[in-house]
Amino acid sequence: MTTYKATRLAEIKTYFDNGDIHVGYRRLLDAALETQDMEIYAHTLAFCDWYDDHSGQDRATLTERVDALIGQLDKIPEYTDLTPDTPRLKAAAISKTYQRGAFNLSAVDMDLYPAQIIGLVGENGNGKTTLLRLLYGELLPDKGQISYHLNNVSPTASFYDIKTRLAFIPQRLPVWYGPLMDNLQFASTHYGRKGKENYLWTEMIIARMSLRPFRSYTWNRISSGYKMRFELARTLLKKPEVLLLDEPLANLDVLAQQVILEDLKFLAGSQRMPLGIVLSSQQLYEVEKVSEQVIFLKQGKPRYQHTDRSRQAASVAKPLVLELETTASRETLQQVLERAGLQRISFNGGIYLLYFAEGTEIPAVLQRLGETGLPVKYFRDISSSSRRFFDA
């Protein structure tokens, strides 16, 4: 039987063989981090030094070095996670009311499991940050209960002990002083690592977050996107079990957003250090790609959307909802698509949301659009997306 480790190492080898070097490089670092073996870390960092000097362009030597490192990783015993599949964090009908402004976050439920990402979406001012601060313990709920089930932490432990396993990265990042490397080594020392272990662990996290060129840089010398990577690096040094992220994609370009989300998915799924992640963002579709569940907040009230990957996803048919951008008028759309089962049209942010009768299928809609020659600039099925909740 093929093991998880063998499958993973084979995938890494395939990335490099097919020329997907940057992806293969990150996945190789993931596999090395999993070992928690200082000798492996030293070999991996030596590979990183060579890779930086040659930019991965010497393909023959790159293949040789990748194969050698994969061979070393293959010798590390397989790790079997015996942690029970129970929520790390459980929120039951939690609510919070602000007297000033009369805002009310009402009755939110959440079960956050190891290796699970929950997306938190909604327009600004609808309670996303409030919910994250409640989960982190910066605010207390007026109603409901939040419980934590963390490794080697008693349910009766003080909240200080619990909070050592939680991490929260706010949207507005705190300023830090001095070189990036010094800050991260100090954080690693704070979490109990000394000497060679401190150096190797910190360097591995720096490599994993693509911060190697910036080790000597200070706050003012790096971009907003790399400041977010620094915060992620400092957080990962802590080895948290629950990670709460408030708009981490806000200052990143499109490519960087995709890379960070893909990295978060792989970091969450670590066998040795699985993370439960709650991620708030305005980048709805990108977040849905990596989330098992999405919570949509509107005026403090939650609606829940389970993706196909969710352990709670229901296998029931959903009414067809489409997103369409066109220069045609609402009246023309109504006339053209009425025969295809169109029931309601909503216009939201330059895009039409089209709601169809139950049982309507996409081919019938596409056939009508093709027959009538209706101008289509953009078309998307959002029947399983929380985007359908953004109804103006």
C-alpha positions as YAML, in Angstrom:
chain: A
units: angstrom
residues:
- id: 1
  name: MET
  ca: [0.00, 0.00, 0.00]
- id: 2
  name: THR
  ca: [1.34, 3.44, -0.94]
- id: 3
  name: THR
  ca: [1.88, 5.59, 2.12]
- id: 4
  name: TYR
  ca: [1.01, 9.27, 2.53]
- id: 5
  name: LYS
  ca: [4.72, 10.15, 2.63]
- id: 6
  name: ALA
  ca: [5.52, 8.17, -0.53]
- id: 7
  name: THR
  ca: [2.65, 9.83, -2.39]
- id: 8
  name: ARG
  ca: [3.75, 13.26, -1.26]
- id: 9
  name: LEU
  ca: [7.39, 12.75, -2.24]
- id: 10
  name: ALA
  ca: [6.33, 11.39, -5.64]
- id: 11
  name: GLU
  ca: [4.22, 14.52, -6.21]
- id: 12
  name: ILE
  ca: [7.19, 16.73, -5.36]
- id: 13
  name: LYS
  ca: [9.38, 14.81, -7.80]
- id: 14
  name: THR
  ca: [6.69, 15.22, -10.49]
- id: 15
  name: TYR
  ca: [6.55, 19.01, -9.97]
- id: 16
  name: PHE
  ca: [10.28, 19.33, -10.58]
- id: 17
  name: ASP
  ca: [10.27, 16.88, -13.52]
- id: 18
  name: ASN
  ca: [7.47, 18.86, -15.22]
- id: 19
  name: GLY
  ca: [9.18, 22.22, -14.73]
- id: 20
  name: ASP
  ca: [6.86, 23.47, -11.99]
- id: 21
  name: ILE
  ca: [9.94, 24.34, -9.99]
- id: 22
  name: HIS
  ca: [8.57, 27.07, -7.72]
- id: 23
  name: VAL
  ca: [5.67, 24.87, -6.61]
- id: 24
  name: GLY
  ca: [7.97, 21.89, -6.16]
- id: 25
  name: TYR
  ca: [10.36, 24.02, -4.10]
- id: 26
  name: ARG
  ca: [7.63, 25.08, -1.66]
- id: 27
  name: ARG
  ca: [6.24, 21.56, -1.37]
- id: 28
  name: LEU
  ca: [9.75, 20.22, -0.76]
- id: 29
  name: LEU
  ca: [10.14, 22.68, 2.13]
- id: 30
  name: ASP
  ca: [6.75, 21.54, 3.47]
- id: 31
  name: ALA
  ca: [7.90, 17.92, 3.48]
- id: 32
  name: ALA
  ca: [11.17, 18.86, 5.20]
- id: 33
  name: LEU
  ca: [9.39, 20.91, 7.86]
- id: 34
  name: GLU
  ca: [7.15, 17.92, 8.60]
- id: 35
  name: THR
  ca: [10.10, 15.82, 9.72]
- id: 36
  name: GLN
  ca: [11.03, 18.14, 12.62]
- id: 37
  name: ASP
  ca: [14.51, 16.67, 12.19]
- id: 38
  name: MET
  ca: [17.41, 19.12, 12.65]
- id: 39
  name: GLU
  ca: [19.73, 17.15, 10.34]
- id: 40
  name: ILE
  ca: [17.12, 17.26, 7.59]
- id: 41
  name: TYR
  ca: [16.72, 21.00, 8.20]
- id: 42
  name: ALA
  ca: [20.48, 21.50, 7.76]
- id: 43
  name: HIS
  ca: [20.49, 19.54, 4.47]
- id: 44
  name: THR
  ca: [17.40, 21.42, 3.25]
- id: 45
  name: LEU
  ca: [18.92, 24.83, 3.99]
- id: 46
  name: ALA
  ca: [22.08, 23.83, 2.16]
- id: 47
  name: PHE
  ca: [19.86, 23.00, -0.82]
- id: 48
  name: CYS
  ca: [18.16, 26.43, -0.45]
- id: 49
  name: ASP
  ca: [21.58, 28.14, -0.49]
- id: 50
  name: TRP
  ca: [22.49, 26.35, -3.72]
- id: 51
  name: TYR
  ca: [19.05, 27.08, -5.20]
- id: 52
  name: ASP
  ca: [19.36, 30.81, -4.44]
- id: 53
  name: ASP
  ca: [22.80, 30.98, -6.07]
- id: 54
  name: HIS
  ca: [21.76, 29.16, -9.23]
- id: 55
  name: SER
  ca: [18.08, 30.25, -9.46]
- id: 56
  name: GLY
  ca: [17.22, 26.64, -10.21]
- id: 57
  name: GLN
  ca: [18.47, 27.09, -13.79]
- id: 58
  name: ASP
  ca: [21.04, 24.27, -13.75]
- id: 59
  name: ARG
  ca: [18.37, 21.64, -14.39]
- id: 60
  name: ALA
  ca: [20.68, 18.60, -14.34]
- id: 61
  name: THR
  ca: [22.23, 19.54, -10.99]
- id: 62
  name: LEU
  ca: [18.82, 20.61, -9.67]
- id: 63
  name: THR
  ca: [17.39, 17.17, -10.43]
- id: 64
  name: GLU
  ca: [20.36, 15.53, -8.79]
- id: 65
  name: ARG
  ca: [20.05, 17.63, -5.62]
- id: 66
  name: VAL
  ca: [16.28, 17.26, -5.42]
- id: 67
  name: ASP
  ca: [16.57, 13.46, -5.76]
- id: 68
  name: ALA
  ca: [19.21, 13.40, -3.00]
- id: 69
  name: LEU
  ca: [17.05, 15.45, -0.61]
- id: 70
  name: ILE
  ca: [13.96, 13.38, -1.39]
- id: 71
  name: GLY
  ca: [16.01, 10.27, -0.65]
- id: 72
  name: GLN
  ca: [16.92, 11.68, 2.76]
- id: 73
  name: LEU
  ca: [13.29, 12.57, 3.47]
- id: 74
  name: ASP
  ca: [12.25, 9.06, 2.50]
- id: 75
  name: LYS
  ca: [14.45, 7.61, 5.25]
- id: 76
  name: ILE
  ca: [12.55, 9.48, 7.99]
- id: 77
  name: PRO
  ca: [9.96, 7.17, 9.61]
- id: 78
  name: GLU
  ca: [6.35, 7.73, 8.61]
- id: 79
  name: TYR
  ca: [4.45, 9.84, 11.11]
- id: 80
  name: THR
  ca: [0.98, 8.66, 12.12]
- id: 81
  name: ASP
  ca: [-1.31, 11.26, 13.67]
- id: 82
  name: LEU
  ca: [-3.35, 9.62, 16.41]
- id: 83
  name: THR
  ca: [-5.15, 12.83, 17.38]
- id: 84
  name: PRO
  ca: [-8.93, 12.21, 17.58]
- id: 85
  name: ASP
  ca: [-11.00, 14.02, 14.98]
- id: 86
  name: THR
  ca: [-12.59, 16.48, 17.37]
- id: 87
  name: PRO
  ca: [-12.97, 20.26, 16.98]
- id: 88
  name: ARG
  ca: [-10.06, 22.34, 18.23]
- id: 89
  name: LEU
  ca: [-12.47, 25.23, 18.71]
- id: 90
  name: LYS
  ca: [-16.23, 25.10, 19.20]
- id: 91
  name: ALA
  ca: [-18.49, 28.17, 19.25]
- id: 92
  name: ALA
  ca: [-22.13, 27.66, 20.23]
- id: 93
  name: ALA
  ca: [-24.60, 30.46, 19.47]
- id: 94
  name: ILE
  ca: [-22.18, 33.23, 20.43]
- id: 95
  name: SER
  ca: [-23.46, 36.81, 20.26]
- id: 96
  name: LYS
  ca: [-22.00, 40.25, 20.88]
- id: 97
  name: THR
  ca: [-23.80, 43.60, 21.07]
- id: 98
  name: TYR
  ca: [-22.19, 47.03, 20.88]
- id: 99
  name: GLN
  ca: [-24.36, 49.62, 22.56]
- id: 100
  name: ARG
  ca: [-22.71, 52.39, 20.61]
- id: 101
  name: GLY
  ca: [-23.71, 51.99, 16.99]
- id: 102
  name: ALA
  ca: [-26.35, 49.41, 17.90]
- id: 103
  name: PHE
  ca: [-24.44, 46.59, 16.16]
- id: 104
  name: ASN
  ca: [-25.29, 43.02, 17.06]
- id: 105
  name: LEU
  ca: [-23.42, 39.87, 16.09]
- id: 106
  name: SER
  ca: [-25.98, 37.16, 16.64]
- id: 107
  name: ALA
  ca: [-25.91, 33.42, 17.28]
- id: 108
  name: VAL
  ca: [-22.83, 32.22, 15.37]
- id: 109
  name: ASP
  ca: [-22.02, 28.49, 15.50]
- id: 110
  name: MET
  ca: [-18.66, 27.05, 14.48]
- id: 111
  name: ASP
  ca: [-16.77, 23.76, 14.77]
- id: 112
  name: LEU
  ca: [-13.14, 24.18, 13.70]
- id: 113
  name: TYR
  ca: [-11.26, 20.91, 13.17]
- id: 114
  name: PRO
  ca: [-7.52, 20.27, 12.74]
- id: 115
  name: ALA
  ca: [-6.41, 20.78, 9.12]
- id: 116
  name: GLN
  ca: [-9.65, 22.64, 8.33]
- id: 117
  name: ILE
  ca: [-10.01, 26.13, 6.85]
- id: 118
  name: ILE
  ca: [-13.20, 28.09, 7.46]
- id: 119
  name: GLY
  ca: [-13.73, 31.19, 5.33]
- id: 120
  name: LEU
  ca: [-15.38, 34.25, 6.84]
- id: 121
  name: VAL
  ca: [-16.87, 36.65, 4.29]
- id: 122
  name: GLY
  ca: [-19.17, 39.64, 4.19]
- id: 123
  name: GLU
  ca: [-19.05, 43.35, 3.47]
- id: 124
  name: ASN
  ca: [-17.10, 45.66, 5.76]
- id: 125
  name: GLY
  ca: [-18.80, 46.45, 9.07]
- id: 126
  name: ASN
  ca: [-20.77, 43.22, 9.26]
- id: 127
  name: GLY
  ca: [-18.94, 41.55, 12.15]
- id: 128
  name: LYS
  ca: [-16.00, 39.58, 10.73]
- id: 129
  name: THR
  ca: [-13.35, 41.19, 12.94]
- id: 130
  name: THR
  ca: [-15.65, 41.05, 15.97]
- id: 131
  name: LEU
  ca: [-16.10, 37.30, 15.49]
- id: 132
  name: LEU
  ca: [-12.34, 36.73, 15.17]
- id: 133
  name: ARG
  ca: [-11.67, 38.75, 18.33]
- id: 134
  name: LEU
  ca: [-14.28, 36.70, 20.18]
- id: 135
  name: LEU
  ca: [-12.65, 33.46, 19.09]
- id: 136
  name: TYR
  ca: [-9.24, 34.76, 20.19]
- id: 137
  name: GLY
  ca: [-10.52, 35.89, 23.56]
- id: 138
  name: GLU
  ca: [-9.99, 39.63, 23.07]
- id: 139
  name: LEU
  ca: [-13.75, 40.05, 23.51]
- id: 140
  name: LEU
  ca: [-16.18, 38.09, 25.63]
- id: 141
  name: PRO
  ca: [-19.50, 36.97, 24.12]
- id: 142
  name: ASP
  ca: [-22.68, 38.35, 25.67]
- id: 143
  name: LYS
  ca: [-24.39, 35.03, 24.97]
- id: 144
  name: GLY
  ca: [-23.29, 31.57, 23.95]
- id: 145
  name: GLN
  ca: [-20.08, 29.70, 24.70]
- id: 146
  name: ILE
  ca: [-16.65, 29.15, 23.15]
- id: 147
  name: SER
  ca: [-14.72, 26.01, 24.11]
- id: 148
  name: TYR
  ca: [-11.25, 24.84, 23.11]
- id: 149
  name: HIS
  ca: [-9.99, 21.25, 22.81]
- id: 150
  name: LEU
  ca: [-6.23, 21.52, 22.38]
- id: 151
  name: ASN
  ca: [-3.41, 18.98, 22.66]
- id: 152
  name: ASN
  ca: [-2.10, 18.54, 26.19]
- id: 153
  name: VAL
  ca: [-4.21, 21.43, 27.49]
- id: 154
  name: SER
  ca: [-6.77, 20.54, 30.13]
- id: 155
  name: PRO
  ca: [-10.35, 21.79, 29.56]
- id: 156
  name: THR
  ca: [-10.03, 23.40, 33.00]
- id: 157
  name: ALA
  ca: [-6.72, 25.15, 32.16]
- id: 158
  name: SER
  ca: [-6.41, 28.91, 32.49]
- id: 159
  name: PHE
  ca: [-7.11, 30.96, 29.39]
- id: 160
  name: TYR
  ca: [-3.43, 31.96, 29.37]
- id: 161
  name: ASP
  ca: [-2.51, 28.30, 28.74]
- id: 162
  name: ILE
  ca: [-5.18, 28.05, 26.05]
- id: 163
  name: LYS
  ca: [-4.03, 31.25, 24.33]
- id: 164
  name: THR
  ca: [-0.50, 29.91, 23.91]
- id: 165
  name: ARG
  ca: [-2.01, 27.56, 21.28]
- id: 166
  name: LEU
  ca: [-4.00, 30.28, 19.52]
- id: 167
  name: ALA
  ca: [-2.70, 32.87, 17.04]
- id: 168
  name: PHE
  ca: [-4.40, 35.96, 15.64]
- id: 169
  name: ILE
  ca: [-3.03, 38.13, 12.83]
- id: 170
  name: PRO
  ca: [-4.96, 41.41, 12.56]
- id: 171
  name: GLN
  ca: [-5.46, 43.35, 9.36]
- id: 172
  name: ARG
  ca: [-3.35, 46.26, 10.64]
- id: 173
  name: LEU
  ca: [0.03, 44.73, 11.39]
- id: 174
  name: PRO
  ca: [2.15, 45.99, 14.30]
- id: 175
  name: VAL
  ca: [5.41, 47.75, 13.48]
- id: 176
  name: TRP
  ca: [8.60, 45.85, 14.37]
- id: 177
  name: TYR
  ca: [12.11, 47.20, 14.78]
- id: 178
  name: GLY
  ca: [15.51, 45.89, 13.75]
- id: 179
  name: PRO
  ca: [16.37, 43.22, 11.12]
- id: 180
  name: LEU
  ca: [13.76, 40.65, 10.16]
- id: 181
  name: MET
  ca: [15.99, 37.70, 11.10]
- id: 182
  name: ASP
  ca: [16.70, 39.09, 14.58]
- id: 183
  name: ASN
  ca: [12.97, 39.52, 15.23]
- id: 184
  name: LEU
  ca: [12.15, 35.98, 14.20]
- id: 185
  name: GLN
  ca: [15.02, 34.46, 16.17]
- id: 186
  name: PHE
  ca: [13.87, 36.40, 19.21]
- id: 187
  name: ALA
  ca: [10.33, 35.04, 18.72]
- id: 188
  name: SER
  ca: [11.73, 31.52, 18.40]
- id: 189
  name: THR
  ca: [13.67, 32.03, 21.65]
- id: 190
  name: HIS
  ca: [10.48, 33.20, 23.32]
- id: 191
  name: TYR
  ca: [8.86, 29.91, 22.32]
- id: 192
  name: GLY
  ca: [11.64, 27.92, 23.98]
- id: 193
  name: ARG
  ca: [14.18, 27.19, 21.24]
- id: 194
  name: LYS
  ca: [17.87, 27.77, 21.77]
- id: 195
  name: GLY
  ca: [21.17, 27.48, 19.94]
- id: 196
  name: LYS
  ca: [21.29, 25.45, 16.73]
- id: 197
  name: GLU
  ca: [17.63, 24.41, 16.98]
- id: 198
  name: ASN
  ca: [16.60, 28.08, 17.14]
- id: 199
  name: TYR
  ca: [18.67, 28.97, 14.08]
- id: 200
  name: LEU
  ca: [17.61, 26.01, 11.93]
- id: 201
  name: TRP
  ca: [13.90, 26.24, 12.80]
- id: 202
  name: THR
  ca: [13.85, 29.99, 12.16]
- id: 203
  name: GLU
  ca: [15.72, 29.64, 8.87]
- id: 204
  name: MET
  ca: [13.33, 26.90, 7.71]
- id: 205
  name: ILE
  ca: [10.30, 29.08, 8.39]
- id: 206
  name: ILE
  ca: [11.98, 32.03, 6.66]
- id: 207
  name: ALA
  ca: [12.64, 29.84, 3.63]
- id: 208
  name: ARG
  ca: [9.09, 28.50, 3.65]
- id: 209
  name: MET
  ca: [7.61, 32.02, 3.65]
- id: 210
  name: SER
  ca: [9.95, 33.19, 0.83]
- id: 211
  name: LEU
  ca: [11.72, 35.65, 3.13]
- id: 212
  name: ARG
  ca: [15.34, 34.55, 2.60]
- id: 213
  name: PRO
  ca: [16.32, 37.64, 0.54]
- id: 214
  name: PHE
  ca: [14.96, 39.92, 3.29]
- id: 215
  name: ARG
  ca: [16.71, 38.51, 6.39]
- id: 216
  name: SER
  ca: [18.61, 41.75, 7.03]
- id: 217
  name: TYR
  ca: [15.74, 44.07, 6.07]
- id: 218
  name: THR
  ca: [13.84, 46.31, 8.48]
- id: 219
  name: TRP
  ca: [10.14, 47.22, 8.54]
- id: 220
  name: ASN
  ca: [10.51, 50.22, 6.20]
- id: 221
  name: ARG
  ca: [12.36, 48.24, 3.53]
- id: 222
  name: ILE
  ca: [9.80, 45.53, 2.73]
- id: 223
  name: SER
  ca: [6.41, 45.71, 1.03]
- id: 224
  name: SER
  ca: [3.04, 45.21, 2.68]
- id: 225
  name: GLY
  ca: [2.79, 41.73, 1.19]
- id: 226
  name: TYR
  ca: [6.08, 40.64, 2.72]
- id: 227
  name: LYS
  ca: [5.13, 42.21, 6.04]
- id: 228
  name: MET
  ca: [2.19, 39.80, 6.03]
- id: 229
  name: ARG
  ca: [4.57, 36.93, 5.24]
- id: 230
  name: PHE
  ca: [6.71, 38.03, 8.19]
- id: 231
  name: GLU
  ca: [3.68, 37.88, 10.50]
- id: 232
  name: LEU
  ca: [2.82, 34.42, 9.19]
- id: 233
  name: ALA
  ca: [6.42, 33.35, 9.78]
- id: 234
  name: ARG
  ca: [6.41, 34.71, 13.33]
- id: 235
  name: THR
  ca: [3.11, 32.93, 13.96]
- id: 236
  name: LEU
  ca: [4.32, 29.58, 12.58]
- id: 237
  name: LEU
  ca: [7.33, 29.70, 14.91]
- id: 238
  name: LYS
  ca: [4.78, 29.41, 17.71]
- id: 239
  name: LYS
  ca: [3.35, 26.15, 16.31]
- id: 240
  name: PRO
  ca: [-0.25, 27.18, 17.05]
- id: 241
  name: GLU
  ca: [-3.19, 24.81, 16.73]
- id: 242
  name: VAL
  ca: [-5.70, 27.53, 15.80]
- id: 243
  name: LEU
  ca: [-4.84, 30.41, 13.44]
- id: 244
  name: LEU
  ca: [-7.19, 33.38, 13.00]
- id: 245
  name: LEU
  ca: [-6.48, 35.68, 10.05]
- id: 246
  name: ASP
  ca: [-8.18, 39.04, 9.48]
- id: 247
  name: GLU
  ca: [-7.99, 40.08, 5.80]
- id: 248
  name: PRO
  ca: [-4.50, 38.63, 5.13]
- id: 249
  name: LEU
  ca: [-4.96, 39.06, 1.35]
- id: 250
  name: ALA
  ca: [-5.81, 42.76, 1.46]
- id: 251
  name: ASN
  ca: [-2.35, 44.06, 0.50]
- id: 252
  name: LEU
  ca: [-1.34, 41.28, -1.88]
- id: 253
  name: ASP
  ca: [-1.46, 41.20, -5.66]
- id: 254
  name: VAL
  ca: [-3.52, 38.52, -7.40]
- id: 255
  name: LEU
  ca: [-0.64, 36.06, -7.83]
- id: 256
  name: ALA
  ca: [0.54, 36.53, -4.22]
- id: 257
  name: GLN
  ca: [-3.02, 35.92, -2.99]
- id: 258
  name: GLN
  ca: [-3.17, 32.60, -4.79]
- id: 259
  name: VAL
  ca: [0.25, 31.54, -3.47]
- id: 260
  name: ILE
  ca: [-0.57, 32.47, 0.14]
- id: 261
  name: LEU
  ca: [-3.92, 30.64, 0.03]
- id: 262
  name: GLU
  ca: [-2.36, 27.53, -1.48]
- id: 263
  name: ASP
  ca: [0.39, 27.68, 1.14]
- id: 264
  name: LEU
  ca: [-2.17, 28.04, 3.95]
- id: 265
  name: LYS
  ca: [-3.98, 24.96, 2.66]
- id: 266
  name: PHE
  ca: [-0.79, 22.88, 2.78]
- id: 267
  name: LEU
  ca: [0.31, 24.29, 6.15]
- id: 268
  name: ALA
  ca: [-3.13, 23.55, 7.61]
- id: 269
  name: GLY
  ca: [-2.93, 19.96, 6.38]
- id: 270
  name: SER
  ca: [0.39, 19.22, 8.09]
- id: 271
  name: GLN
  ca: [0.41, 15.79, 9.73]
- id: 272
  name: ARG
  ca: [2.64, 16.83, 12.63]
- id: 273
  name: MET
  ca: [1.42, 20.41, 13.06]
- id: 274
  name: PRO
  ca: [-2.16, 20.55, 11.72]
- id: 275
  name: LEU
  ca: [-3.76, 23.97, 11.86]
- id: 276
  name: GLY
  ca: [-7.38, 24.92, 12.19]
- id: 277
  name: ILE
  ca: [-7.69, 28.23, 10.29]
- id: 278
  name: VAL
  ca: [-10.42, 30.86, 10.24]
- id: 279
  name: LEU
  ca: [-9.78, 33.27, 7.39]
- id: 280
  name: SER
  ca: [-11.69, 36.49, 6.76]
- id: 281
  name: SER
  ca: [-11.40, 38.06, 3.33]
- id: 282
  name: GLN
  ca: [-13.13, 40.03, 0.60]
- id: 283
  name: GLN
  ca: [-11.58, 37.68, -1.99]
- id: 284
  name: LEU
  ca: [-14.60, 35.41, -1.99]
- id: 285
  name: TYR
  ca: [-13.91, 32.94, -4.79]
- id: 286
  name: GLU
  ca: [-10.27, 32.49, -3.82]
- id: 287
  name: VAL
  ca: [-11.22, 31.77, -0.19]
- id: 288
  name: GLU
  ca: [-13.91, 29.29, -1.24]
- id: 289
  name: LYS
  ca: [-11.32, 27.25, -3.15]
- id: 290
  name: VAL
  ca: [-9.42, 26.40, 0.05]
- id: 291
  name: SER
  ca: [-12.25, 26.42, 2.62]
- id: 292
  name: GLU
  ca: [-14.36, 23.51, 3.81]
- id: 293
  name: GLN
  ca: [-17.01, 25.89, 5.07]
- id: 294
  name: VAL
  ca: [-17.80, 29.56, 4.46]
- id: 295
  name: ILE
  ca: [-19.67, 31.74, 6.94]
- id: 296
  name: PHE
  ca: [-21.33, 34.77, 5.37]
- id: 297
  name: LEU
  ca: [-22.13, 37.64, 7.74]
- id: 298
  name: LYS
  ca: [-24.68, 40.28, 6.86]
- id: 299
  name: GLN
  ca: [-25.58, 42.85, 9.52]
- id: 300
  name: GLY
  ca: [-24.14, 40.48, 12.09]
- id: 301
  name: LYS
  ca: [-26.34, 37.53, 11.10]
- id: 302
  name: PRO
  ca: [-24.62, 34.35, 9.82]
- id: 303
  name: ARG
  ca: [-25.46, 32.19, 6.86]
- id: 304
  name: TYR
  ca: [-23.52, 29.00, 6.23]
- id: 305
  name: GLN
  ca: [-22.18, 27.56, 3.01]
- id: 306
  name: HIS
  ca: [-20.51, 24.14, 2.89]
- id: 307
  name: THR
  ca: [-18.21, 23.32, 0.02]
- id: 308
  name: ASP
  ca: [-18.01, 19.94, -1.69]
- id: 309
  name: ARG
  ca: [-15.00, 19.07, 0.52]
- id: 310
  name: SER
  ca: [-16.84, 19.75, 3.78]
- id: 311
  name: ARG
  ca: [-17.36, 16.87, 6.17]
- id: 312
  name: GLN
  ca: [-20.85, 18.32, 6.66]
- id: 313
  name: ALA
  ca: [-21.69, 19.06, 3.02]
- id: 314
  name: ALA
  ca: [-25.13, 17.87, 2.05]
- id: 315
  name: SER
  ca: [-25.57, 15.97, -1.21]
- id: 316
  name: VAL
  ca: [-28.80, 17.69, -2.15]
- id: 317
  name: ALA
  ca: [-29.65, 19.55, -5.31]
- id: 318
  name: LYS
  ca: [-29.29, 23.33, -5.16]
- id: 319
  name: PRO
  ca: [-31.34, 25.83, -7.19]
- id: 320
  name: LEU
  ca: [-29.32, 27.24, -10.08]
- id: 321
  name: VAL
  ca: [-27.89, 30.72, -9.49]
- id: 322
  name: LEU
  ca: [-25.72, 32.34, -12.16]
- id: 323
  name: GLU
  ca: [-23.56, 35.44, -12.28]
- id: 324
  name: LEU
  ca: [-23.64, 37.20, -15.65]
- id: 325
  name: GLU
  ca: [-22.05, 40.35, -17.06]
- id: 326
  name: THR
  ca: [-23.62, 41.63, -20.23]
- id: 327
  name: THR
  ca: [-24.47, 44.88, -22.00]
- id: 328
  name: ALA
  ca: [-28.04, 43.64, -22.50]
- id: 329
  name: SER
  ca: [-30.81, 45.23, -20.46]
- id: 330
  name: ARG
  ca: [-32.66, 43.57, -17.61]
- id: 331
  name: GLU
  ca: [-35.78, 43.43, -19.78]
- id: 332
  name: THR
  ca: [-33.89, 41.64, -22.58]
- id: 333
  name: LEU
  ca: [-32.45, 39.14, -20.11]
- id: 334
  name: GLN
  ca: [-35.88, 38.45, -18.67]
- id: 335
  name: GLN
  ca: [-37.32, 37.87, -22.13]
- id: 336
  name: VAL
  ca: [-34.45, 35.68, -23.37]
- id: 337
  name: LEU
  ca: [-34.13, 33.44, -20.28]
- id: 338
  name: GLU
  ca: [-37.73, 33.15, -19.16]
- id: 339
  name: ARG
  ca: [-38.12, 29.98, -21.24]
- id: 340
  name: ALA
  ca: [-35.04, 28.53, -19.50]
- id: 341
  name: GLY
  ca: [-36.70, 28.86, -16.08]
- id: 342
  name: LEU
  ca: [-35.51, 32.32, -14.95]
- id: 343
  name: GLN
  ca: [-37.47, 33.41, -11.87]
- id: 344
  name: ARG
  ca: [-35.69, 36.50, -10.59]
- id: 345
  name: ILE
  ca: [-32.96, 38.98, -11.55]
- id: 346
  name: SER
  ca: [-30.83, 41.05, -9.22]
- id: 347
  name: PHE
  ca: [-28.30, 43.67, -10.36]
- id: 348
  name: ASN
  ca: [-25.30, 43.92, -8.03]
- id: 349
  name: GLY
  ca: [-22.04, 45.77, -8.69]
- id: 350
  name: GLY
  ca: [-22.30, 45.73, -12.48]
- id: 351
  name: ILE
  ca: [-23.15, 42.00, -12.49]
- id: 352
  name: TYR
  ca: [-26.54, 40.34, -12.87]
- id: 353
  name: LEU
  ca: [-27.47, 37.56, -10.45]
- id: 354
  name: LEU
  ca: [-29.92, 35.19, -12.14]
- id: 355
  name: TYR
  ca: [-32.09, 32.87, -10.06]
- id: 356
  name: PHE
  ca: [-33.69, 29.90, -11.82]
- id: 357
  name: ALA
  ca: [-36.43, 27.43, -11.00]
- id: 358
  name: GLU
  ca: [-35.39, 24.22, -9.26]
- id: 359
  name: GLY
  ca: [-34.29, 21.62, -11.80]
- id: 360
  name: THR
  ca: [-32.91, 24.16, -14.30]
- id: 361
  name: GLU
  ca: [-29.55, 23.09, -15.69]
- id: 362
  name: ILE
  ca: [-26.71, 25.16, -17.13]
- id: 363
  name: PRO
  ca: [-26.81, 23.64, -20.67]
- id: 364
  name: ALA
  ca: [-30.37, 24.90, -21.12]
- id: 365
  name: VAL
  ca: [-29.30, 28.43, -20.14]
- id: 366
  name: LEU
  ca: [-26.23, 28.32, -22.38]
- id: 367
  name: GLN
  ca: [-28.35, 27.09, -25.29]
- id: 368
  name: ARG
  ca: [-30.73, 30.06, -24.93]
- id: 369
  name: LEU
  ca: [-27.82, 32.51, -24.72]
- id: 370
  name: GLY
  ca: [-26.29, 30.98, -27.85]
- id: 371
  name: GLU
  ca: [-29.55, 30.91, -29.80]
- id: 372
  name: THR
  ca: [-30.27, 34.58, -29.15]
- id: 373
  name: GLY
  ca: [-26.69, 35.86, -29.55]
- id: 374
  name: LEU
  ca: [-26.87, 37.72, -26.25]
- id: 375
  name: PRO
  ca: [-23.50, 39.50, -25.58]
- id: 376
  name: VAL
  ca: [-21.77, 37.75, -22.66]
- id: 377
  name: LYS
  ca: [-18.63, 39.20, -21.05]
- id: 378
  name: TYR
  ca: [-18.56, 36.98, -17.96]
- id: 379
  name: PHE
  ca: [-20.49, 33.91, -16.80]
- id: 380
  name: ARG
  ca: [-20.20, 31.87, -13.60]
- id: 381
  name: ASP
  ca: [-22.22, 29.26, -11.74]
- id: 382
  name: ILE
  ca: [-22.51, 30.47, -8.11]
- id: 383
  name: SER
  ca: [-25.14, 27.95, -6.98]
- id: 384
  name: SER
  ca: [-22.67, 26.54, -4.43]
- id: 385
  name: SER
  ca: [-20.98, 29.85, -3.64]
- id: 386
  name: SER
  ca: [-21.78, 32.29, -0.84]
- id: 387
  name: ARG
  ca: [-21.54, 34.97, -3.55]
- id: 388
  name: ARG
  ca: [-25.25, 34.36, -4.11]
- id: 389
  name: PHE
  ca: [-25.90, 35.87, -0.66]
- id: 390
  name: PHE
  ca: [-24.50, 39.24, -1.84]
- id: 391
  name: ASP
  ca: [-27.85, 40.31, -3.20]
- id: 392
  name: ALA
  ca: [-28.30, 44.06, -3.42]
...
